[in-house]
Amino acid sequence: MNLAVFSAKSYDKTSLTAVVPEQISLHFFESRLTIDTVKLAAGFDAICVFVNDELNREVLTQLKSLGVKYIVLRCAGFNNLDLTACKELGIRCARVPSYSPEAVAEHTVALMMTLNRRIHKAYNRTKEGNFSLSGLMGFNIYGKTVGIIGTGNIGLATARIMKGFGAHVIAYDPFENSKMAESIGFEYTELNTLLTTSDIVSLHCPLTKESHHLLNDASIATMKTGVMIINTSRGGLVDTQSLITNLKSGQIGNLALDVYEQESELFFEDHSSSIIQDDVLQRLLSFPNVIITGHQGFFTAEALEQIAVTTINNLNLFAEEKANPNSLF
């Protein structure tokens, strides 16, 4: 079987090559999959894609005409995939539902702690010989209320860590996991209750029509003044313009993003020698109480290994026409 890997970086090549069997031939494309690059898939039985590859109906129709039978996503989310079109076209799809939830959870907490204790500012100061503590005051997470929206594997891993800090953890999820809530020691609440009572709000839910712009002017207005918001899930969960408005007013006290609504043209690439044309992102980066990382929450050695193993296994199961628990239909 021939597999085309799109949006391929050096680390993708290393991790996938290490686990691929002889019967699968890999070809790596640095290009992101779009309608303009879809012809690169000609002659391949399957393609492997990532979070910012475009898998809309137009692209999928082209893939079908080029002979592509399978799509394996090396990520958990599939909001960039038109699942209805896949079903109609008969292209089998699978994802990696769980690779290393602790990787994203630990990055979430790293962002939280960096923001709170101003580690990024202190690092830059001390490099220049400035050991003043002015402007570096944070707060104890112990005893604070941390609201987790979404209690899948990553949300649960984050809850465990926050309980270790001695925080009061509450959560919202339409599909409650009462056994894990009891085991970890958090409680479920209504979304409005979580928003109005949390000192820190951390997003860990998939991007769907229902969750799109879950945080907006109206919902942010119900939060505590000075709330800390962390998003390591999907950029579209928040209305970016609302973030800017509420940062300016002080309603949001601290903000950390590992994802961004318009990240597809920017993230995973080096733009340090060019002028970034995204004025919204540039405005966000100008705030002293905002930290943005480039979708690196998943980026640990353990996670990459598990992603590679599951991705190749998904493809093998499709090829052997065996049941695949990670299939999207």
C-alpha positions as CSV (number, residue, x, y, z in Angstrom):
1,M,0.0,0.0,0.0
2,N,1.2,3.5,-0.8
3,L,0.6,6.2,1.8
4,A,1.0,9.9,1.2
5,V,1.7,11.9,4.4
6,F,0.6,15.6,4.2
7,S,1.8,18.4,6.4
8,A,4.9,16.3,7.2
9,K,7.6,17.6,9.4
10,S,10.9,16.0,10.3
11,Y,9.5,14.5,13.5
12,D,6.6,13.0,11.6
13,K,9.0,11.3,9.2
14,T,11.0,9.9,12.2
15,S,8.1,8.6,14.2
16,L,6.2,7.1,11.2
17,T,9.2,5.5,9.6
18,A,10.2,3.8,12.9
19,V,6.9,1.8,13.0
20,V,5.8,1.3,9.4
21,P,5.8,-2.3,8.1
22,E,7.4,-3.3,4.8
23,Q,4.1,-3.6,3.1
24,I,3.4,0.1,3.4
25,S,5.4,2.6,1.3
26,L,5.5,6.1,2.8
27,H,5.9,9.3,0.8
28,F,6.1,12.6,2.7
29,F,4.8,16.0,1.5
30,E,5.6,19.1,3.5
31,S,2.6,20.8,1.8
32,R,-0.7,21.1,3.6
33,L,-3.6,19.3,1.9
34,T,-5.8,21.8,0.1
35,I,-7.7,21.9,-3.2
36,D,-4.5,23.3,-4.7
37,T,-2.3,20.4,-3.5
38,V,-4.7,17.5,-3.7
39,K,-3.3,16.3,-7.0
40,L,-0.2,15.2,-5.1
41,A,-2.3,12.3,-3.8
42,A,-2.5,10.8,-7.3
43,G,-1.4,7.2,-7.3
44,F,-1.7,6.7,-3.5
45,D,-4.1,4.2,-1.8
46,A,-4.3,6.2,1.3
47,I,-3.4,9.6,2.8
48,C,-2.3,10.6,6.3
49,V,-3.4,14.1,7.4
50,F,-3.1,16.5,10.4
51,V,-5.2,19.2,12.1
52,N,-4.9,21.9,9.5
53,D,-5.3,19.9,6.3
54,E,-8.5,20.6,4.4
55,L,-10.9,17.7,4.0
56,N,-14.0,19.4,2.7
57,R,-16.3,18.0,0.1
58,E,-14.4,19.4,-2.9
59,V,-11.1,18.0,-1.7
60,L,-12.6,14.6,-0.8
61,T,-14.3,14.4,-4.2
62,Q,-10.9,14.9,-5.9
63,L,-9.3,12.3,-3.6
64,K,-11.9,9.8,-4.6
65,S,-11.3,10.5,-8.3
66,L,-7.5,10.0,-7.7
67,G,-8.1,6.5,-6.3
68,V,-7.7,7.3,-2.6
69,K,-9.5,4.7,-0.5
70,Y,-8.5,5.5,3.1
71,I,-7.8,8.6,5.2
72,V,-5.9,8.2,8.5
73,L,-5.8,11.3,10.7
74,R,-2.8,11.5,13.0
75,C,-4.9,13.5,15.6
76,A,-8.0,13.1,17.7
77,G,-10.1,16.0,16.4
78,F,-11.8,15.7,13.0
79,N,-13.6,19.1,12.7
80,N,-11.7,19.7,9.4
81,L,-13.2,16.6,7.9
82,D,-16.6,16.5,6.0
83,L,-17.7,13.2,7.4
84,T,-21.0,13.2,5.5
85,A,-19.1,13.5,2.2
86,C,-16.7,10.7,3.2
87,K,-19.6,8.4,3.8
88,E,-21.2,9.3,0.5
89,L,-17.9,8.8,-1.4
90,G,-17.0,5.6,0.4
91,I,-13.7,6.8,1.7
92,R,-12.9,5.0,5.0
93,C,-11.5,7.3,7.7
94,A,-10.0,6.8,11.1
95,R,-8.4,9.0,13.8
96,V,-6.2,8.7,16.9
97,P,-8.7,9.2,19.7
98,S,-6.2,8.9,22.5
99,Y,-2.4,9.2,22.2
100,S,-1.1,10.8,25.3
101,P,-3.7,12.9,27.1
102,E,-1.1,13.7,29.8
103,A,1.0,15.5,27.2
104,V,-1.8,18.1,26.4
105,A,-2.8,18.2,30.1
106,E,0.7,19.0,31.2
107,H,1.1,21.7,28.6
108,T,-2.2,23.1,29.8
109,V,-0.9,23.4,33.3
110,A,2.5,24.7,32.1
111,L,0.7,27.6,30.4
112,M,-1.4,28.1,33.5
113,M,1.6,28.3,35.8
114,T,3.7,30.4,33.3
115,L,0.8,33.0,33.1
116,N,0.1,33.0,36.8
117,R,3.7,33.3,38.1
118,R,4.9,35.4,35.1
119,I,7.7,33.0,34.4
120,H,8.2,34.3,30.8
121,K,8.7,37.8,32.1
122,A,11.0,36.7,34.9
123,Y,13.1,34.7,32.5
124,N,13.6,37.7,30.2
125,R,14.4,40.0,33.2
126,T,17.0,37.8,34.8
127,K,18.7,37.2,31.5
128,E,19.3,41.0,31.5
129,G,20.4,41.1,35.2
130,N,17.0,42.5,36.4
131,F,15.9,40.7,39.6
132,S,13.1,43.1,40.5
133,L,9.8,41.3,41.5
134,S,7.6,44.3,40.5
135,G,4.8,43.1,38.3
136,L,5.4,39.4,38.8
137,M,2.9,38.7,41.5
138,G,0.7,35.7,41.0
139,F,-1.9,33.8,43.1
140,N,-2.1,30.4,44.8
141,I,-3.9,27.9,42.7
142,Y,-4.5,25.9,45.9
143,G,-8.1,26.6,46.9
144,K,-9.1,28.2,43.7
145,T,-11.9,26.9,41.5
146,V,-10.8,25.4,38.2
147,G,-13.5,24.8,35.6
148,I,-12.9,22.1,33.0
149,I,-15.1,22.1,29.9
150,G,-14.9,18.7,28.4
151,T,-14.1,15.5,30.3
152,G,-12.6,13.3,27.7
153,N,-9.2,11.8,28.3
154,I,-7.4,15.1,28.2
155,G,-9.9,16.9,30.5
156,L,-9.7,14.1,33.0
157,A,-5.9,14.2,33.0
158,T,-6.0,17.9,33.6
159,A,-8.5,17.4,36.4
160,R,-6.1,14.9,38.1
161,I,-3.3,17.4,38.0
162,M,-5.4,20.2,39.3
163,K,-6.6,18.1,42.2
164,G,-3.0,17.6,43.0
165,F,-2.6,21.3,43.3
166,G,-5.4,21.4,45.9
167,A,-7.8,23.2,43.6
168,H,-11.5,22.8,43.7
169,V,-12.3,21.2,40.3
170,I,-15.7,21.4,38.6
171,A,-16.5,20.3,35.1
172,Y,-19.1,20.5,32.4
173,D,-19.7,17.9,29.7
174,P,-23.0,16.9,28.0
175,F,-21.9,13.3,28.6
176,E,-20.9,13.0,32.2
177,N,-18.5,10.3,33.5
178,S,-19.7,10.0,37.0
179,K,-17.3,7.1,37.9
180,M,-14.2,9.2,36.9
181,A,-15.6,12.2,38.7
182,E,-15.9,10.2,41.9
183,S,-12.5,8.6,41.4
184,I,-10.6,11.9,40.7
185,G,-12.7,14.0,43.1
186,F,-14.4,16.6,40.9
187,E,-18.0,17.5,40.5
188,Y,-20.1,18.2,37.4
189,T,-22.1,21.4,37.1
190,E,-24.1,23.2,34.5
191,L,-22.1,25.3,32.1
192,N,-23.4,28.6,33.4
193,T,-22.5,27.6,37.0
194,L,-19.0,26.7,35.8
195,L,-18.5,30.0,34.0
196,T,-19.7,32.1,36.8
197,T,-17.8,30.4,39.7
198,S,-14.5,29.4,38.1
199,D,-11.2,31.4,38.7
200,I,-9.6,29.4,35.8
201,V,-11.5,28.0,32.8
202,S,-9.8,25.3,30.7
203,L,-11.2,24.1,27.4
204,H,-10.9,20.4,26.5
205,C,-13.9,19.7,24.2
206,P,-14.1,19.0,20.5
207,L,-15.1,21.6,18.0
208,T,-18.7,21.0,16.8
209,K,-21.5,23.2,15.6
210,E,-22.8,23.3,19.1
211,S,-19.4,24.2,20.7
212,H,-18.4,26.8,18.0
213,H,-17.7,30.1,19.8
214,L,-18.7,28.6,23.1
215,L,-16.8,31.5,24.7
216,N,-18.1,34.8,23.3
217,D,-19.1,38.2,24.6
218,A,-22.2,36.9,26.3
219,S,-20.6,33.9,28.1
220,I,-17.4,35.8,29.0
221,A,-19.5,38.5,30.6
222,T,-20.9,36.0,33.1
223,M,-17.4,35.0,34.3
224,K,-15.5,36.4,37.3
225,T,-13.7,39.6,36.6
226,G,-10.0,38.8,35.9
227,V,-10.7,35.1,35.0
228,M,-7.9,33.1,33.5
229,I,-8.8,31.2,30.3
230,I,-6.8,28.4,28.8
231,N,-7.5,26.8,25.4
232,T,-5.5,23.8,24.3
233,S,-8.3,22.2,22.3
234,R,-9.5,23.9,19.1
235,G,-9.3,27.6,18.2
236,G,-12.9,27.8,17.1
237,L,-14.2,27.2,20.6
238,V,-13.7,30.9,21.3
239,D,-14.6,34.1,19.5
240,T,-11.2,35.6,19.1
241,Q,-12.5,39.2,18.7
242,S,-14.4,38.7,22.0
243,L,-11.1,37.7,23.7
244,I,-9.5,41.0,22.6
245,T,-12.5,43.1,23.7
246,N,-12.5,41.4,27.2
247,L,-8.8,41.6,27.6
248,K,-8.9,45.3,27.0
249,S,-11.7,45.8,29.5
250,G,-10.0,43.6,32.1
251,Q,-12.8,41.0,32.3
252,I,-10.2,38.4,31.2
253,G,-7.2,38.7,33.4
254,N,-5.0,36.1,31.8
255,L,-5.2,34.2,28.5
256,A,-3.2,31.2,27.1
257,L,-3.8,29.7,23.7
258,D,-2.2,26.7,22.1
259,V,-4.7,26.9,19.3
260,Y,-6.0,29.7,17.2
261,E,-9.1,30.1,15.0
262,Q,-7.1,31.1,11.9
263,E,-4.0,29.0,12.6
264,S,-3.9,26.9,9.4
265,E,-1.9,29.5,7.5
266,L,0.5,30.2,10.4
267,F,1.1,27.4,12.8
268,F,3.8,24.7,12.4
269,E,5.9,27.1,10.1
270,D,8.6,29.6,10.8
271,H,7.4,33.2,10.0
272,S,10.1,34.9,12.0
273,S,11.7,36.6,8.9
274,S,8.4,37.8,7.4
275,I,5.6,40.2,8.4
276,I,2.6,38.4,9.8
277,Q,-0.5,39.7,8.1
278,D,-3.0,38.5,10.7
279,D,-3.9,41.7,12.6
280,V,-6.0,39.8,15.1
281,L,-3.2,37.5,16.1
282,Q,-0.8,40.4,16.3
283,R,-3.2,42.3,18.6
284,L,-3.4,39.2,20.9
285,L,0.4,38.9,21.0
286,S,0.6,42.6,22.1
287,F,-1.0,41.9,25.5
288,P,1.3,41.4,28.4
289,N,-1.1,38.9,30.0
290,V,-1.4,36.6,26.9
291,I,0.7,33.6,26.0
292,I,0.3,31.8,22.7
293,T,2.1,28.6,21.7
294,G,1.9,27.1,18.2
295,H,-0.3,24.0,18.8
296,Q,2.5,22.1,20.7
297,G,0.4,20.6,23.4
298,F,0.7,17.1,21.8
299,F,4.4,17.5,21.2
300,T,6.1,14.9,23.4
301,A,8.2,11.9,22.4
302,E,5.6,9.5,24.0
303,A,2.7,11.1,22.1
304,L,4.4,11.1,18.7
305,E,5.2,7.4,19.1
306,Q,1.7,6.5,20.1
307,I,0.2,8.6,17.2
308,A,2.5,6.8,14.7
309,V,1.6,3.4,16.1
310,T,-2.1,4.0,16.1
311,T,-2.1,5.6,12.7
312,I,-0.3,2.7,11.0
313,N,-2.5,0.2,12.8
314,N,-5.6,2.0,11.6
315,L,-4.4,1.7,8.0
316,N,-3.5,-2.0,8.5
317,L,-7.0,-2.7,9.8
318,F,-8.6,-1.0,6.9
319,A,-6.4,-2.9,4.4
320,E,-7.2,-6.2,6.1
321,E,-10.9,-5.3,6.2
322,K,-11.0,-5.9,10.0
323,A,-13.1,-4.0,12.5
324,N,-11.5,-0.7,13.5
325,P,-12.5,0.9,16.8
326,N,-11.0,4.2,15.6
327,S,-13.0,4.3,12.4
328,L,-15.2,7.4,12.1
329,F,-18.0,5.4,10.4
